[in-house]
């Protein structure tokens, strides 16, 4: 039996006024039972309660407009130039840990009724190593680990870019000959420092814009690093060499199709960003 329209309308209005109201709060205001409110919310209004989504930063209206504008520019360039995506080399740096606690799913196991649950200690991450990675639609172009204690500052980043250029010459000779490859990285200070900009200008390297506070639009952040770190979670590595060895093994298992897929996914994410009017969309159910 359907609920009285007045109760449905009143509960809908109360939820829209304050979406943090609980079923108990609403039941007290409307003076109906807890179960009635729950039924109206789930059946009549087709709503469910969801936790807040953590985002890097609450974007201003101006930042959202900037996100939309950049995504529209990139989307149009890909439409106008069929070779655009194949010329992009994207990269970033991240920490790799000597020990990263396993996810709740990784140590899970089948158990019979009445048997004790498996236990997992809470342990903190340890022994970090900074890794820099660059890849294109065909696979890894360059990767390296920073020396222990090395800060990824502008000077060091420029030396990484020199080694990246050498790997492009060896691994992507067609891009090296034409010189029309495009660099995509993020907006960290070392990437946007004056000395880095001068380096890019000196070698005529064109850098694509990366939106600030937008890991959902950076291939390293939404694909490569999560995929790699998920497989490194749980095991304990005793030396830096073991971290490097296992990281390279994980990268070596990636297929050509994985890289092709991520660049296709990147293009779809531009559309999702535009549809979300520049706001974060990662983790939302809606697809475009």
C-alpha positions in Angstrom: 0.0 0.0 0.0 1.4 3.4 -1.0 2.0 6.1 1.6 -0.3 9.2 2.0 0.9 11.9 -0.5 1.1 14.5 2.2 3.6 12.4 4.2 5.7 11.8 1.1 5.7 15.5 0.2 6.6 16.5 3.8 9.4 14.0 4.1 10.8 15.0 0.6 10.8 18.7 1.7 12.5 17.9 5.0 15.3 15.9 3.2 15.8 18.7 0.7 16.1 21.2 3.5 18.8 19.2 5.3 20.1 16.0 3.7 21.9 15.1 6.9 18.6 14.5 8.8 18.3 10.9 10.0 15.2 8.7 9.7 14.7 9.1 13.5 14.8 12.9 13.2 12.3 12.9 10.3 10.0 10.4 12.1 9.8 12.8 15.1 9.0 15.8 13.0 6.4 14.2 10.8 5.0 12.1 13.7 5.0 8.8 11.8 6.8 5.5 12.6 10.5 4.9 11.8 9.5 2.1 9.4 7.1 4.4 7.5 9.8 7.0 6.9 12.2 4.4 5.8 9.7 3.0 3.3 8.9 6.4 1.9 12.5 7.3 1.5 13.6 4.0 -0.2 10.4 3.0 -2.1 8.5 6.2 -2.8 11.4 8.6 -3.2 14.0 6.0 -4.3 16.7 7.5 -2.0 19.5 5.9 0.0 21.9 7.4 2.5 25.5 7.7 1.3 28.7 8.8 3.0 30.4 12.0 2.0 33.1 11.6 -0.7 36.6 12.8 0.2 38.0 15.1 -2.4 41.4 16.9 -2.7 39.8 20.3 -2.3 36.4 22.0 -2.5 36.6 23.8 -5.9 35.6 27.4 -6.3 33.2 28.3 -9.2 36.1 29.8 -11.1 38.1 26.6 -10.8 35.2 24.5 -12.0 34.8 26.8 -15.0 38.5 26.4 -15.7 38.2 22.6 -15.5 35.4 22.6 -18.0 37.3 24.9 -20.4 40.4 22.8 -20.3 38.5 19.5 -20.8 36.7 21.0 -23.7 40.0 22.2 -25.3 41.6 18.7 -24.9 38.5 17.0 -26.2 38.4 19.2 -29.3 42.1 18.6 -30.0 41.5 14.9 -29.8 38.6 15.2 -32.2 40.5 17.5 -34.7 43.8 15.5 -34.7 43.5 11.6 -34.8 47.2 11.4 -33.8 46.8 13.6 -30.7 46.4 10.9 -28.1 49.3 8.8 -29.5 51.7 11.8 -29.1 50.9 12.4 -25.4 53.4 11.2 -22.8 52.0 11.6 -19.3 53.9 11.3 -16.1 54.1 12.0 -12.4 55.9 10.9 -9.3 54.7 9.0 -6.3 55.9 7.3 -3.1 56.4 3.5 -3.0 56.4 2.0 0.5 58.5 -0.8 1.9 55.4 -1.9 3.8 51.9 -0.8 3.0 49.1 -2.4 5.0 46.9 -4.8 3.0 43.4 -3.8 2.2 40.5 -5.5 4.1 39.8 -7.6 1.0 43.3 -9.0 0.5 43.6 -11.1 3.7 40.0 -12.3 3.5 39.3 -16.0 3.5 36.4 -18.4 3.6 35.2 -19.3 7.1 32.6 -21.7 8.5 29.8 -20.7 10.7 31.1 -20.1 14.3 34.8 -20.0 13.3 36.9 -17.0 14.3 37.5 -14.2 11.8 41.1 -13.8 10.5 43.1 -11.0 12.2 45.2 -8.3 10.6 47.4 -6.0 12.6 47.3 -2.3 12.1 50.8 -1.3 11.0 52.0 2.0 9.5 53.8 2.4 6.2 57.5 2.4 6.3 60.7 2.9 4.2 59.5 5.0 1.3 61.0 5.4 -2.1 60.1 8.1 -4.6 59.4 6.8 -8.1 58.9 8.8 -11.3 56.9 7.4 -14.2 56.1 8.4 -17.8 54.0 6.4 -20.3 52.1 6.8 -23.5 49.4 4.9 -25.3 51.9 2.1 -26.1 53.4 1.6 -22.7 56.1 2.8 -20.2 58.5 5.2 -21.8 60.7 6.1 -18.8 60.7 5.3 -15.1 63.3 5.7 -12.3 63.6 5.9 -8.6 65.0 8.9 -6.9 68.2 8.3 -4.8 67.6 7.9 -1.0 67.0 11.4 0.5 66.7 13.1 -3.0 64.0 15.8 -3.1 62.1 16.0 -6.3 62.9 19.7 -6.9 63.0 21.7 -10.1 66.7 20.9 -10.7 66.2 17.2 -10.2 63.0 17.2 -12.3 64.9 18.7 -15.2 67.5 16.0 -15.0 64.6 13.4 -15.1 63.2 15.2 -18.3 66.7 14.9 -19.9 66.6 11.1 -19.3 63.0 11.0 -20.5 64.1 12.7 -23.8 66.9 10.1 -24.2 64.4 7.2 -23.7 62.0 8.8 -26.2 64.9 8.9 -28.7 65.5 5.1 -28.1 62.0 3.8 -27.6 59.8 6.2 -29.7 62.1 7.2 -32.6 59.1 8.4 -34.7 58.2 10.9 -32.0 61.8 11.9 -31.7 62.2 12.5 -35.4 59.1 14.7 -35.7 59.6 16.3 -32.3 55.8 16.7 -32.0 55.4 14.7 -28.7 53.4 16.4 -25.9 54.2 16.3 -22.2 51.5 15.9 -19.6 52.3 16.2 -15.9 50.8 17.9 -12.9 51.1 21.3 -11.3 53.5 20.6 -8.5 56.1 23.4 -7.8 59.0 21.5 -9.4 57.0 21.0 -12.6 56.0 24.7 -12.9 59.2 26.3 -11.6 60.9 28.9 -13.8 63.9 26.6 -14.4 61.6 23.8 -15.6 59.7 26.2 -17.9 63.0 27.4 -19.4 64.1 23.8 -19.9 60.8 23.0 -21.8 61.2 26.1 -23.9 64.8 25.4 -24.7 64.0 22.0 -26.1 60.6 23.1 -27.6 58.7 20.7 -25.5 55.0 21.4 -25.5 53.3 20.8 -22.1 49.6 20.1 -22.0 47.6 21.7 -19.2 46.8 19.6 -16.1 44.0 20.9 -13.9 45.0 21.5 -10.3 43.6 19.3 -7.6 42.3 16.8 -10.2 43.6 13.3 -9.7 40.4 12.0 -11.5 41.8 13.6 -14.7 45.4 12.4 -14.4 46.2 9.0 -15.8 48.9 8.3 -13.3 46.6 9.0 -10.4 43.5 7.2 -11.6 45.2 4.2 -13.3 48.9 3.5 -13.0 49.8 4.3 -9.4 46.6 2.7 -7.9 47.0 -0.4 -10.0 50.6 -0.8 -9.1 50.2 0.0 -5.3 47.3 -2.4 -4.9 49.6 -5.3 -6.0 52.3 -4.1 -3.6 50.1 -3.9 -0.6 50.7 -6.4 2.2 54.1 -7.9 1.4 57.0 -6.5 3.5 60.1 -5.4 1.6 63.4 -5.3 3.6 65.5 -3.4 1.2 65.2 -0.6 -1.3 66.4 -3.0 -4.0 63.4 -5.3 -3.2 61.0 -2.4 -3.6 62.5 -1.5 -7.0 62.5 -5.1 -8.2 58.9 -5.8 -7.3 57.7 -2.4 -8.7 59.3 -3.2 -12.0 57.8 -6.7 -12.0 54.3 -5.2 -11.5 54.9 -2.7 -14.4 56.2 -5.5 -16.6 52.9 -7.4 -16.2 50.9 -4.5 -17.7 49.7 -5.2 -21.3 49.5 -2.9 -24.3 45.7 -3.1 -24.0 46.0 -1.6 -20.5 47.6 1.5 -21.7 45.3 1.8 -24.7 42.3 1.5 -22.4 43.5 4.2 -20.0 43.9 6.7 -22.7 40.3 5.9 -23.9 39.2 6.2 -20.3 41.0 9.6 -20.0 39.0 10.9 -23.0 35.7 9.7 -21.4 36.7 11.5 -18.2 36.9 14.8 -20.0 33.3 14.3 -21.0 32.4 13.4 -17.4 34.1 16.5 -16.1 32.1 18.7 -18.5 28.9 16.9 -17.6 29.7 17.5 -13.9 30.2 21.2 -14.7 33.9 21.0 -13.5 33.2 19.3 -10.2 34.7 16.0 -9.0 33.1 12.9 -10.5 35.4 10.1 -9.3 33.4 7.5 -7.4 30.0 8.8 -8.5 27.6 6.3 -10.0 26.6 8.4 -13.0 28.4 7.5 -16.2 28.6 9.5 -19.4 
